[in-house]
Amino acid sequence: MASVLKKRRKKMRKHKYKKLRRRQKFLRRKS
């Protein structure tokens, strides 16, 4: 069970990074 939770956490981290990258692109366009 613990290994499954670790895998899920890794997926969530990747998803968060994708959102951050999108925000950075939007900020660059606005500036």
C-alpha positions as CSV (number, residue, x, y, z in Angstrom):
1,M,0.0,0.0,0.0
2,A,2.8,2.4,0.9
3,S,4.4,2.0,-2.6
4,V,1.1,2.9,-4.3
5,L,0.8,6.1,-2.3
6,K,4.4,7.1,-3.3
7,K,3.5,6.5,-6.9
8,R,0.4,8.7,-6.6
9,R,2.5,11.5,-5.0
10,K,4.9,11.4,-7.9
11,K,2.0,11.8,-10.3
12,M,0.6,14.7,-8.4
13,R,4.0,16.4,-8.3
14,K,4.2,16.1,-12.1
15,H,0.7,17.6,-12.5
16,K,1.6,20.5,-10.3
17,Y,4.7,21.2,-12.3
18,K,2.7,21.3,-15.5
19,K,0.4,23.9,-14.1
20,L,3.3,26.0,-12.9
21,R,4.8,25.8,-16.4
22,R,1.6,27.0,-17.9
23,R,1.4,29.9,-15.5
24,Q,4.9,31.0,-16.4
25,K,4.1,31.0,-20.1
26,F,1.0,33.2,-19.5
27,L,3.0,35.6,-17.4
28,R,5.6,35.9,-20.1
29,R,2.9,36.7,-22.7
30,K,1.3,39.4,-20.5
31,S,4.7,41.1,-19.7
